[in-house]
Amino acid sequence: MNSLAPYAAFFMRLAVGGVFLSRGLDRIQGGIPNLSPGSLLVLLVIAIETVGAVCVLLGMWTRMWATARAVYTAVTIIAIKLPHHANFELEALLLAGAVTLMALGDGPLSIGIRFKKTA
């Protein structure tokens, strides 16, 4: 392992978190739905894409938010993109990034590292 490997999480968090946040803000600009059973899923997606993105960018609870994003992205690919033969390259890249963050976690350049207890 080279000396820069521990910092890979930082750059992956910036890339993946930035795209998540951009998509979440676009979704918010489209309008937040009125509360109904169907809109709860949209609100959950907005939370994953905005709150989750900010947490990922800061390096707080990265594995949890990356897992949520990986599940959402996999469902999007399987349920929406593949049946309609739509391009899913971006979603596949985001899925790979989320899975990578699940493995790497917060990394040493994160806010979350300050709250972790050392053994």
C-alpha positions as CSV (number, residue, x, y, z in Angstrom):
1,M,0.0,0.0,0.0
2,N,1.4,3.4,-0.9
3,S,1.4,6.4,1.4
4,L,-1.4,8.1,-0.4
5,A,-3.9,5.2,-0.2
6,P,-5.5,6.4,3.1
7,Y,-6.4,9.6,1.4
8,A,-8.3,8.0,-1.4
9,A,-11.5,8.2,0.7
10,F,-11.2,11.9,0.8
11,F,-11.2,12.3,-3.0
12,M,-13.9,9.7,-3.5
13,R,-16.0,11.5,-0.9
14,L,-15.6,14.8,-2.8
15,A,-16.5,13.2,-6.1
16,V,-19.4,11.1,-5.0
17,G,-20.8,13.5,-2.4
18,G,-20.6,16.4,-4.9
19,V,-22.7,14.5,-7.4
20,F,-25.2,13.3,-4.8
21,L,-25.6,16.9,-3.5
22,S,-26.1,18.3,-7.0
23,R,-28.8,15.7,-7.8
24,G,-30.5,16.3,-4.5
25,L,-30.6,20.1,-4.9
26,D,-32.0,19.6,-8.4
27,R,-34.7,17.4,-7.0
28,I,-35.5,20.0,-4.3
29,Q,-35.8,22.7,-7.0
30,G,-38.3,20.5,-8.7
31,G,-40.5,21.0,-5.7
32,I,-41.0,19.1,-2.4
33,P,-44.1,17.0,-2.7
34,N,-47.1,17.2,-0.3
35,L,-47.1,14.6,2.4
36,S,-48.7,11.4,1.1
37,P,-47.7,7.8,1.3
38,G,-46.1,8.0,-2.2
39,S,-44.3,11.2,-1.5
40,L,-42.5,9.7,1.5
41,L,-40.2,7.7,-0.8
42,V,-39.4,11.0,-2.7
43,L,-38.6,12.7,0.7
44,L,-36.4,9.7,1.6
45,V,-34.5,10.0,-1.7
46,I,-34.1,13.8,-1.1
47,A,-32.7,13.1,2.4
48,I,-30.2,10.6,1.0
49,E,-29.2,12.9,-1.8
50,T,-28.8,16.1,0.3
51,V,-28.3,15.3,4.0
52,G,-26.4,12.2,3.1
53,A,-24.3,14.1,0.5
54,V,-23.3,16.7,3.1
55,C,-22.4,14.0,5.6
56,V,-20.3,12.2,3.0
57,L,-18.6,15.4,2.0
58,L,-17.7,16.1,5.6
59,G,-16.8,12.4,6.3
60,M,-19.5,11.8,8.9
61,W,-21.4,8.4,8.9
62,T,-20.0,7.9,5.4
63,R,-20.5,4.1,5.4
64,M,-24.2,4.5,6.4
65,W,-25.0,7.1,3.8
66,A,-23.0,5.3,1.1
67,T,-24.9,2.1,1.8
68,A,-28.2,4.0,1.5
69,R,-27.0,5.5,-1.8
70,A,-25.8,2.2,-3.1
71,V,-29.1,0.5,-2.4
72,Y,-31.1,3.4,-4.0
73,T,-28.8,3.5,-7.0
74,A,-29.0,-0.3,-7.5
75,V,-32.8,-0.2,-7.4
76,T,-32.8,2.7,-9.8
77,I,-30.7,0.8,-12.3
78,I,-32.7,-2.4,-12.0
79,A,-36.2,-0.9,-11.8
80,I,-35.9,2.1,-14.1
81,K,-32.9,2.1,-16.3
82,L,-32.6,-1.5,-17.5
83,P,-36.3,-2.1,-18.3
84,H,-36.4,1.0,-20.5
85,H,-33.0,0.2,-22.1
86,A,-31.8,3.6,-20.8
87,N,-28.2,4.6,-20.4
88,F,-27.1,3.9,-16.9
89,E,-23.4,4.7,-17.0
90,L,-23.6,7.5,-14.5
91,E,-25.6,5.4,-12.1
92,A,-23.2,2.6,-12.4
93,L,-20.3,4.9,-11.7
94,L,-22.1,6.3,-8.6
95,L,-22.9,2.8,-7.5
96,A,-19.2,1.9,-7.7
97,G,-18.3,5.0,-5.8
98,A,-20.8,4.3,-3.1
99,V,-19.6,0.8,-2.7
100,T,-16.0,2.1,-2.6
101,L,-17.0,4.5,0.2
102,M,-18.7,1.6,2.0
103,A,-15.3,-0.1,2.1
104,L,-13.1,2.9,2.8
105,G,-15.3,4.7,5.3
106,D,-14.6,8.3,6.4
107,G,-10.8,8.2,5.9
108,P,-8.3,10.3,7.8
109,L,-9.3,13.7,6.3
110,S,-12.8,13.9,7.8
111,I,-14.8,15.5,10.5
112,G,-16.0,12.1,11.6
113,I,-12.5,11.0,12.6
114,R,-12.6,13.6,15.4
115,F,-15.5,11.8,17.0
116,K,-14.1,8.3,16.9
117,K,-12.5,6.9,20.0
118,T,-9.0,5.5,19.7
119,A,-8.4,2.2,21.2
